[in-house]
Amino acid sequence: MSRERYHMTRARRQHEQIKMRLRLHGSSLAEVAREMSVTRTTVTAVCQGRCRSQRIEAAIAAKLGVTAEQLWPERYRATPGELP
């Protein structure tokens, strides 16, 4: 399996786990979208990592009682020469 396919599979698995955790907490990505007045498509794209919004990432994480950094550590890791 190519690295790119592995990444997509990993991202999809993480997305499904987040949706499941939201359901267990009595919420959903659609609810996050409604509360933030954005489209469900936008929230899904952020959750899947297809685009970034720290505001939406923080809202999803807050529903789960964690920080966005805890939920998506790979998105918040600083690379050399980059601010955290």
C-alpha positions in Angstrom: 0.0 0.0 0.0 1.4 3.4 -0.9 2.1 5.9 1.8 -0.6 8.3 0.3 -3.2 5.5 0.4 -2.2 4.7 4.0 -2.5 8.3 5.0 -6.0 8.5 3.4 -7.0 5.3 5.2 -5.7 6.6 8.5 -7.4 9.9 8.1 -10.7 8.2 7.2 -10.4 5.9 10.2 -9.7 8.8 12.5 -12.7 10.7 11.0 -15.0 7.7 11.7 -13.7 7.4 15.3 -14.4 11.1 15.9 -18.0 10.8 14.6 -18.5 7.7 16.9 -17.1 9.6 19.9 -19.4 12.5 19.2 -22.4 10.2 19.0 -21.4 8.7 22.4 -21.3 12.3 23.8 -24.7 13.0 22.4 -23.5 15.2 19.6 -22.6 15.1 15.9 -20.7 16.9 13.3 -24.0 18.3 12.0 -24.7 19.8 15.5 -21.3 21.4 15.5 -22.1 22.9 12.1 -25.4 24.2 13.2 -24.0 25.8 16.4 -21.2 27.5 14.4 -23.4 28.5 11.5 -21.3 26.7 8.9 -22.2 23.9 6.5 -21.9 20.3 7.5 -19.6 19.9 4.5 -17.2 22.4 5.9 -17.1 20.6 9.3 -16.7 17.3 7.7 -13.8 18.6 5.5 -12.1 19.9 8.6 -12.6 16.7 10.5 -11.2 14.7 7.6 -8.2 17.0 7.3 -9.1 18.1 3.8 -9.0 21.8 5.0 -8.0 23.5 8.3 -10.0 25.7 10.7 -8.7 26.0 14.2 -12.1 27.4 15.2 -13.9 24.3 14.0 -11.2 21.9 15.2 -11.5 23.5 18.7 -15.3 23.2 18.6 -15.2 19.5 17.7 -12.6 18.8 20.4 -14.6 20.8 23.0 -17.6 18.5 22.4 -15.3 15.6 23.3 -13.8 17.3 26.3 -10.3 17.4 24.8 -8.2 20.0 23.1 -7.7 20.1 19.3 -4.0 19.4 19.9 -5.0 16.2 21.7 -7.5 15.2 19.1 -5.2 15.9 16.1 -1.6 15.9 17.4 -0.3 15.5 13.8 -1.9 18.8 12.8 -0.3 20.8 15.7 3.2 19.4 15.7 5.7 22.0 14.9 8.2 21.2 12.1 11.7 22.7 12.1 11.6 26.4 11.3 7.8 26.6 11.9 6.1 28.1 14.9 4.0 25.7 17.0 
